[in-house]
Amino acid sequence: MTAEEAPATLDHARDLDRADPLRNFAARFALPRDASGAPLVYLCGHSLGAMPLAARAAVEQELEDWGSLGALGHESARRPWLRYHEQLRPGLEYLTGARSGEIVAMSSLTVNLHLMLASFYRPVARRTKILIESGAFPSDRHAVASQIAWHGLDPQRELIELAPAAGEDLIRQADIESTLARHGDQIATILWPGVQYRTGQLFELAPIAHAARGAGCTVGFDLAHAIGNVPLALHDSGADFAVWCSYKYLNAGPGAVGGCFIHERHGAGEGLPRLTGWWGHDPATRFDMDPQFRAAPGADGWQVSNPPVLSSAPLIASLEIFREAGMARLREKSVALTAFLERLVRPLARIVTPSAQEQRGCQLSIRIPAGPTAPSAARTRRILQALEAHGVVCDFRAPDLLRIAPAPLYNGFEDVFRFAEQLREALETVR
């Protein structure tokens, strides 16, 4: 009997957990508990990842060095603050498939997106438009619309939002490429998600980048829901830039430092304008205090401010766990966890996320139908409340989507089984 044929029972879920080679990593995270101290079923890593236990010591180390060294900590802390962002580079290169010099940890996702668009969105003549997906994360849409307006253009005319075909939930990969083929001579930049935040749809980045660059467009990716969730190969994809946050699957804590990728072909920055700051200056002459800006090589040259040490320390702790677990093993477990979740949920509600494993990460988005006495939006909110009352944490996106994301570093098959049982009960009782 295969794993797919075995009865989807609690005992079977526990057997799968016992056979999981990554099962011990959960003990290295502080998983949320209820008021009585009982552990919650935490399936919300797509919103805020669980805290690595080592994060506390990492932050406390910086606080101790600050207290004992003051300004001397910039050079004499155990992890010197002047070069703090360099501590993050190897782990981020590993997770993104970037080459040396293409990655910098800095700022936050939307700030980084603005900095990247300032360089890579250069409207000229007919080529003035930006292509994004319909239903993009609001912060992305706000950023691109404001960048268009910053150039004195009208976002209503210049922003192309590609929607799924009528009656469908997902955007076909071929539709992206055909849009670029039809309108590419008018599109300056495409900004596309690695994983769409509402539907959980995973996109193939290399074909999008190839089509965009073939049409003469610059191309960037928002990897907020992809990094730490699925394997990435940013350098090989050919993207011009990418941005991400680190508080979701990277488990670096609320408001943690974000990151950028700039392809090495842009490393010298020749011909590209940028919004500059002191920390992007060549470190060899930064402290000469010369008023003339000389960019640091590679992605470091896009830094504006010095690294936020206290919001970067937890990421160091998390990246060490990723390297130890291995992204290939994490992806293998993630595929199995999400398949088990799909098997349990499919009889209960409609799953919006693609069924093919190569078209999704660990998130499944579930559409809740209307009940006899409640429209779908109200019923979805009430079901979420019922789940929370029974110790299950996931989240809701209006009007009627539940998002569930079993993270392979700290979730197991029993978590998935318990979620499905509570969802079944909520669907039966919330009418």
GUFIKE-701565 format. One record per residue (C-alpha): residue number from 1; residue in one letter; x, y, z; chain. Coordinates in nm, 3 decimals. Example, Ala and Ser with C-alpha at 12.3 -4.5 7.8 and 13.67 -1.06 7.14 Angstrom:
% residues 2
1,A,1.230,-0.450,0.780,A
2,S,1.367,-0.106,0.714,A
% end
This chain:
% residues 431
1,M,0.000,0.000,0.000,A
2,T,0.144,0.339,-0.100,A
3,A,0.129,0.652,0.116,A
4,E,-0.144,0.784,-0.114,A
5,E,-0.352,0.467,-0.072,A
6,A,-0.318,0.442,0.307,A
7,P,-0.621,0.559,0.508,A
8,A,-0.593,0.929,0.593,A
9,T,-0.623,0.875,0.968,A
10,L,-0.457,1.027,1.272,A
11,D,-0.252,0.710,1.314,A
12,H,-0.136,0.735,0.953,A
13,A,-0.041,1.101,1.005,A
14,R,0.163,1.005,1.311,A
15,D,0.334,0.725,1.116,A
16,L,0.433,0.980,0.850,A
17,D,0.570,1.211,1.118,A
18,R,0.775,0.933,1.274,A
19,A,0.926,0.855,0.933,A
20,D,1.005,1.220,0.861,A
21,P,1.384,1.281,0.859,A
22,L,1.323,1.650,0.937,A
23,R,1.090,1.589,1.231,A
24,N,1.337,1.715,1.493,A
25,F,1.363,2.065,1.348,A
26,A,1.027,2.164,1.500,A
27,A,1.189,2.152,1.844,A
28,R,1.409,2.442,1.738,A
29,F,1.114,2.679,1.706,A
30,A,0.893,2.850,1.963,A
31,L,0.551,2.747,1.838,A
32,P,0.250,2.947,1.963,A
33,R,0.040,2.818,2.252,A
34,D,-0.302,2.904,2.390,A
35,A,-0.375,3.062,2.728,A
36,S,-0.354,2.722,2.901,A
37,G,-0.016,2.647,2.745,A
38,A,-0.145,2.392,2.496,A
39,P,0.029,2.407,2.154,A
40,L,-0.169,2.557,1.867,A
41,V,-0.184,2.409,1.520,A
42,Y,0.013,2.689,1.356,A
43,L,-0.034,2.693,0.977,A
44,C,0.033,3.063,0.922,A
45,G,0.398,3.074,0.818,A
46,H,0.295,3.250,0.497,A
47,S,0.201,3.547,0.719,A
48,L,0.453,3.532,1.004,A
49,G,0.694,3.246,1.048,A
50,A,0.749,3.084,1.386,A
51,M,1.039,3.210,1.598,A
52,P,1.364,3.012,1.589,A
53,L,1.469,2.956,1.948,A
54,A,1.820,3.066,1.852,A
55,A,1.683,3.408,1.754,A
56,R,1.660,3.511,2.119,A
57,A,2.029,3.444,2.180,A
58,A,2.122,3.617,1.854,A
59,V,1.941,3.937,1.952,A
60,E,2.063,3.922,2.311,A
61,Q,2.420,3.896,2.185,A
62,E,2.381,4.223,1.995,A
63,L,2.219,4.390,2.296,A
64,E,2.504,4.275,2.518,A
65,D,2.763,4.404,2.272,A
66,W,2.579,4.734,2.241,A
67,G,2.571,4.769,2.618,A
68,S,2.935,4.680,2.673,A
69,L,3.093,4.833,2.363,A
70,G,2.875,5.122,2.252,A
71,A,3.001,5.266,1.922,A
72,L,3.304,5.037,1.935,A
73,G,3.068,4.753,1.847,A
74,H,3.071,4.866,1.485,A
75,E,3.416,4.710,1.458,A
76,S,3.454,4.503,1.776,A
77,A,3.119,4.330,1.832,A
78,R,3.127,3.954,1.801,A
79,R,2.954,4.010,1.468,A
80,P,3.086,4.357,1.376,A
81,W,2.799,4.586,1.284,A
82,L,2.978,4.760,0.997,A
83,R,2.969,4.440,0.795,A
84,Y,2.658,4.289,0.949,A
85,H,2.470,4.244,0.623,A
86,E,2.757,4.028,0.496,A
87,Q,2.665,3.768,0.760,A
88,L,2.335,3.716,0.577,A
89,R,2.469,3.694,0.225,A
90,P,2.572,3.325,0.201,A
91,G,2.239,3.196,0.333,A
92,L,2.039,3.423,0.105,A
93,E,2.250,3.332,-0.197,A
94,Y,2.180,2.967,-0.116,A
95,L,1.804,3.016,-0.094,A
96,T,1.773,3.238,-0.402,A
97,G,2.019,3.074,-0.637,A
98,A,2.215,3.398,-0.672,A
99,R,2.581,3.446,-0.746,A
100,S,2.824,3.626,-0.520,A
101,G,2.756,3.999,-0.518,A
102,E,2.399,3.973,-0.645,A
103,I,2.230,3.979,-0.301,A
104,V,2.196,4.241,-0.031,A
105,A,1.989,4.228,0.288,A
106,M,1.850,4.574,0.354,A
107,S,1.543,4.785,0.433,A
108,S,1.198,4.632,0.389,A
109,L,1.015,4.482,0.095,A
110,T,0.823,4.785,-0.032,A
111,V,1.111,5.026,0.031,A
112,N,1.332,4.790,-0.170,A
113,L,1.071,4.770,-0.444,A
114,H,1.072,5.149,-0.473,A
115,L,1.453,5.152,-0.486,A
116,M,1.453,4.887,-0.759,A
117,L,1.185,5.059,-0.965,A
118,A,1.375,5.387,-0.940,A
119,S,1.654,5.211,-1.129,A
120,F,1.471,4.967,-1.353,A
121,Y,1.146,5.144,-1.445,A
122,R,1.256,5.402,-1.701,A
123,P,0.957,5.503,-1.913,A
124,V,1.050,5.649,-2.250,A
125,A,0.860,5.718,-2.573,A
126,R,0.599,5.441,-2.624,A
127,R,0.752,5.215,-2.358,A
128,T,0.584,5.350,-2.045,A
129,K,0.371,5.072,-1.895,A
130,I,0.418,4.835,-1.602,A
131,L,0.267,4.485,-1.612,A
132,I,0.155,4.321,-1.286,A
133,E,-0.100,4.055,-1.200,A
134,S,-0.458,4.150,-1.122,A
135,G,-0.512,4.116,-0.751,A
136,A,-0.147,4.183,-0.670,A
137,F,-0.057,4.239,-0.308,A
138,P,-0.179,4.594,-0.235,A
139,S,0.165,4.723,-0.134,A
140,D,0.306,4.617,-0.472,A
141,R,0.025,4.787,-0.656,A
142,H,0.063,5.104,-0.447,A
143,A,0.434,5.108,-0.523,A
144,V,0.407,5.064,-0.898,A
145,A,0.116,5.309,-0.928,A
146,S,0.307,5.572,-0.734,A
147,Q,0.620,5.514,-0.943,A
148,I,0.416,5.570,-1.258,A
149,A,0.269,5.890,-1.110,A
150,W,0.620,5.999,-0.997,A
151,H,0.714,6.010,-1.364,A
152,G,0.416,6.236,-1.439,A
153,L,0.214,5.957,-1.599,A
154,D,-0.137,5.830,-1.531,A
155,P,-0.149,5.494,-1.350,A
156,Q,-0.493,5.422,-1.494,A
157,R,-0.344,5.433,-1.842,A
158,E,0.000,5.291,-1.777,A
159,L,-0.069,5.005,-1.536,A
160,I,-0.159,4.674,-1.704,A
161,E,-0.315,4.421,-1.465,A
162,L,-0.335,4.075,-1.614,A
163,A,-0.634,3.882,-1.483,A
164,P,-0.724,3.513,-1.506,A
165,A,-0.949,3.408,-1.791,A
166,A,-1.321,3.455,-1.728,A
167,G,-1.451,3.206,-1.472,A
168,E,-1.101,3.097,-1.363,A
169,D,-0.899,3.169,-1.048,A
170,L,-0.548,3.130,-1.185,A
171,I,-0.338,3.311,-1.441,A
172,R,-0.207,3.087,-1.714,A
173,Q,0.166,3.110,-1.769,A
174,A,0.106,3.126,-2.143,A
175,D,-0.114,3.435,-2.097,A
176,I,0.178,3.624,-1.943,A
177,E,0.396,3.542,-2.239,A
178,S,0.124,3.625,-2.493,A
179,T,0.060,3.960,-2.322,A
180,L,0.429,4.041,-2.351,A
181,A,0.426,3.933,-2.714,A
182,R,0.129,4.160,-2.793,A
183,H,0.213,4.466,-2.584,A
184,G,0.581,4.429,-2.510,A
185,D,0.682,4.735,-2.709,A
186,Q,0.471,4.946,-2.468,A
187,I,0.581,4.777,-2.145,A
188,A,0.884,4.919,-1.967,A
189,T,0.882,4.681,-1.669,A
190,I,0.708,4.368,-1.552,A
191,L,0.678,4.298,-1.179,A
192,W,0.557,3.946,-1.107,A
193,P,0.520,3.731,-0.794,A
194,G,0.710,3.410,-0.745,A
195,V,0.406,3.277,-0.557,A
196,Q,0.079,3.470,-0.573,A
197,Y,-0.020,3.560,-0.220,A
198,R,-0.397,3.495,-0.249,A
199,T,-0.408,3.182,-0.461,A
200,G,-0.073,3.023,-0.374,A
201,Q,0.004,2.979,-0.745,A
202,L,0.374,2.924,-0.817,A
203,F,0.508,3.068,-1.142,A
204,E,0.803,2.959,-1.355,A
205,L,1.032,3.260,-1.335,A
206,A,1.280,3.187,-1.612,A
207,P,1.023,3.177,-1.899,A
208,I,0.866,3.501,-1.773,A
209,A,1.204,3.672,-1.756,A
210,H,1.302,3.537,-2.097,A
211,A,0.979,3.661,-2.257,A
212,A,1.006,3.999,-2.087,A
213,R,1.365,4.060,-2.184,A
214,G,1.293,3.936,-2.535,A
215,A,1.026,4.205,-2.559,A
216,G,1.272,4.470,-2.438,A
217,C,1.126,4.500,-2.086,A
218,T,1.305,4.497,-1.754,A
219,V,1.173,4.229,-1.521,A
220,G,1.158,4.195,-1.146,A
221,F,1.005,3.943,-0.907,A
222,D,0.839,3.981,-0.569,A
223,L,0.949,3.673,-0.379,A
224,A,0.779,3.746,-0.047,A
225,H,0.584,3.417,-0.064,A
226,A,0.849,3.221,-0.253,A
227,I,1.178,3.259,-0.067,A
228,G,1.221,2.982,0.188,A
229,N,0.911,2.814,0.043,A
230,V,1.031,2.684,-0.295,A
231,P,1.373,2.640,-0.459,A
232,L,1.482,2.946,-0.656,A
233,A,1.741,3.007,-0.929,A
234,L,1.741,3.385,-0.964,A
235,H,2.068,3.425,-1.149,A
236,D,1.981,3.160,-1.404,A
237,S,1.630,3.303,-1.447,A
238,G,1.777,3.617,-1.604,A
239,A,1.567,3.854,-1.391,A
240,D,1.696,4.209,-1.358,A
241,F,1.595,4.237,-0.994,A
242,A,1.395,4.077,-0.716,A
243,V,1.276,4.179,-0.370,A
244,W,1.146,3.994,-0.066,A
245,C,1.070,4.015,0.303,A
246,S,1.207,3.774,0.563,A
247,Y,0.927,3.752,0.820,A
248,K,0.721,3.487,0.640,A
249,Y,0.889,3.159,0.548,A
250,L,1.231,3.293,0.652,A
251,N,1.114,3.318,1.015,A
252,A,1.306,3.638,1.096,A
253,G,1.033,3.808,1.299,A
254,P,0.789,4.098,1.254,A
255,G,0.937,4.387,1.059,A
256,A,1.258,4.197,0.989,A
257,V,1.510,4.315,0.732,A
258,G,1.416,4.263,0.366,A
259,G,1.637,4.181,0.070,A
260,C,1.720,4.252,-0.294,A
261,F,1.869,4.070,-0.588,A
262,I,2.033,4.264,-0.870,A
263,H,2.166,4.054,-1.156,A
264,E,2.542,4.072,-1.198,A
265,R,2.509,4.229,-1.543,A
266,H,2.393,4.542,-1.359,A
267,G,2.655,4.514,-1.086,A
268,A,2.855,4.815,-1.199,A
269,G,2.536,5.019,-1.228,A
270,E,2.655,5.186,-1.549,A
271,G,2.373,5.371,-1.720,A
272,L,2.130,5.301,-1.435,A
273,P,2.011,5.581,-1.209,A
274,R,1.962,5.494,-0.847,A
275,L,1.853,5.652,-0.521,A
276,T,2.175,5.661,-0.326,A
277,G,2.274,5.665,0.037,A
278,W,2.594,5.651,0.237,A
279,W,2.590,5.276,0.291,A
280,G,2.584,5.211,-0.084,A
281,H,2.917,5.392,-0.114,A
282,D,3.232,5.189,-0.180,A
283,P,3.332,5.069,0.170,A
284,A,3.700,5.127,0.089,A
285,T,3.641,5.505,0.084,A
286,R,3.309,5.539,0.269,A
287,F,3.464,5.692,0.576,A
288,D,3.665,5.946,0.378,A
289,M,3.336,6.140,0.385,A
290,D,3.383,6.244,0.023,A
291,P,3.067,6.415,-0.109,A
292,Q,3.103,6.235,-0.443,A
293,F,2.914,5.903,-0.443,A
294,R,3.108,5.600,-0.563,A
295,A,2.895,5.288,-0.564,A
296,A,3.001,4.970,-0.394,A
297,P,3.023,4.685,-0.643,A
298,G,2.724,4.461,-0.699,A
299,A,2.399,4.471,-0.507,A
300,D,2.569,4.642,-0.212,A
301,G,2.576,4.961,-0.415,A
302,W,2.198,4.991,-0.381,A
303,Q,2.208,5.009,-0.001,A
304,V,2.084,5.337,0.140,A
305,S,2.132,5.299,0.514,A
306,N,2.342,5.086,0.745,A
307,P,2.203,4.743,0.832,A
308,P,1.934,4.720,1.105,A
309,V,2.122,4.489,1.337,A
310,L,1.842,4.398,1.579,A
311,S,1.603,4.303,1.298,A
312,S,1.872,4.113,1.111,A
313,A,2.001,3.896,1.396,A
314,P,1.702,3.655,1.395,A
315,L,1.751,3.600,1.022,A
316,I,2.106,3.481,1.085,A
317,A,1.963,3.219,1.323,A
318,S,1.699,3.110,1.074,A
319,L,1.931,3.090,0.774,A
320,E,2.158,2.853,0.966,A
321,I,1.862,2.618,1.013,A
322,F,1.777,2.631,0.643,A
323,R,2.132,2.538,0.548,A
324,E,2.133,2.250,0.796,A
325,A,1.796,2.113,0.683,A
326,G,1.869,2.162,0.313,A
327,M,1.629,2.318,0.068,A
328,A,1.594,2.002,-0.138,A
329,R,1.483,1.802,0.167,A
330,L,1.252,2.081,0.280,A
331,R,1.089,2.094,-0.062,A
332,E,1.042,1.716,-0.065,A
333,K,0.867,1.730,0.271,A
334,S,0.665,2.036,0.170,A
335,V,0.532,1.858,-0.139,A
336,A,0.425,1.561,0.075,A
337,L,0.265,1.779,0.345,A
338,T,0.068,1.984,0.095,A
339,A,-0.044,1.672,-0.094,A
340,F,-0.168,1.523,0.234,A
341,L,-0.350,1.848,0.311,A
342,E,-0.508,1.849,-0.034,A
343,R,-0.619,1.488,0.004,A
344,L,-0.797,1.571,0.331,A
345,V,-0.952,1.902,0.225,A
346,R,-1.063,1.830,-0.131,A
347,P,-1.384,1.649,-0.019,A
348,L,-1.471,1.944,0.207,A
349,A,-1.423,2.262,0.003,A
350,R,-1.296,2.396,-0.329,A
351,I,-0.920,2.443,-0.345,A
352,V,-0.815,2.741,-0.555,A
353,T,-0.442,2.663,-0.554,A
354,P,-0.316,2.447,-0.845,A
355,S,-0.313,2.074,-0.781,A
356,A,0.015,2.017,-0.968,A
357,Q,0.303,2.029,-0.722,A
358,E,0.524,2.221,-0.964,A
359,Q,0.266,2.501,-0.967,A
360,R,0.242,2.560,-0.592,A
361,G,0.447,2.593,-0.276,A
362,C,0.324,2.485,0.065,A
363,Q,0.014,2.710,0.070,A
364,L,-0.336,2.596,-0.019,A
365,S,-0.609,2.856,-0.058,A
366,I,-0.957,2.723,0.007,A
367,R,-1.277,2.891,-0.108,A
368,I,-1.560,2.865,0.144,A
369,P,-1.909,2.849,-0.011,A
370,A,-2.211,3.030,0.123,A
371,G,-2.422,2.849,0.381,A
372,P,-2.799,2.828,0.414,A
373,T,-2.804,3.135,0.637,A
374,A,-2.478,3.317,0.563,A
375,P,-2.311,3.453,0.248,A
376,S,-1.966,3.319,0.172,A
377,A,-1.771,3.617,0.314,A
378,A,-1.952,3.612,0.649,A
379,R,-1.936,3.234,0.670,A
380,T,-1.563,3.231,0.595,A
381,R,-1.495,3.475,0.878,A
382,R,-1.705,3.270,1.118,A
383,I,-1.527,2.949,1.015,A
384,L,-1.192,3.118,1.078,A
385,Q,-1.314,3.215,1.425,A
386,A,-1.429,2.858,1.488,A
387,L,-1.090,2.724,1.384,A
388,E,-0.912,2.968,1.614,A
389,A,-1.142,2.871,1.901,A
390,H,-1.025,2.511,1.855,A
391,G,-0.655,2.594,1.847,A
392,V,-0.594,2.627,1.472,A
393,V,-0.417,2.932,1.327,A
394,C,-0.447,3.006,0.956,A
395,D,-0.577,3.322,0.791,A
396,F,-0.844,3.481,0.575,A
397,R,-0.838,3.692,0.261,A
398,A,-1.154,3.867,0.155,A
399,P,-1.402,3.776,0.047,A
400,D,-1.400,3.397,0.099,A
401,L,-1.050,3.246,0.103,A
402,L,-0.880,3.057,0.384,A
403,R,-0.503,3.029,0.342,A
404,I,-0.329,2.730,0.502,A
405,A,0.046,2.683,0.485,A
406,P,0.216,2.386,0.654,A
407,A,0.581,2.493,0.680,A
408,P,0.811,2.190,0.659,A
409,L,1.061,2.321,0.914,A
410,Y,0.815,2.307,1.201,A
411,N,0.483,2.158,1.083,A
412,G,0.403,1.790,1.054,A
413,F,0.138,1.560,0.913,A
414,E,-0.053,1.550,1.242,A
415,D,-0.089,1.931,1.222,A
416,V,-0.242,1.893,0.878,A
417,F,-0.476,1.616,0.994,A
418,R,-0.595,1.816,1.294,A
419,F,-0.662,2.119,1.075,A
420,A,-0.875,1.912,0.838,A
421,E,-1.076,1.763,1.124,A
422,Q,-1.147,2.108,1.267,A
423,L,-1.238,2.242,0.922,A
424,R,-1.482,1.955,0.874,A
425,E,-1.647,2.031,1.208,A
426,A,-1.661,2.405,1.136,A
427,L,-1.822,2.349,0.795,A
428,E,-2.087,2.131,0.961,A
429,T,-2.166,2.373,1.243,A
430,V,-2.123,2.715,1.080,A
431,R,-2.418,2.742,0.849,A
% end
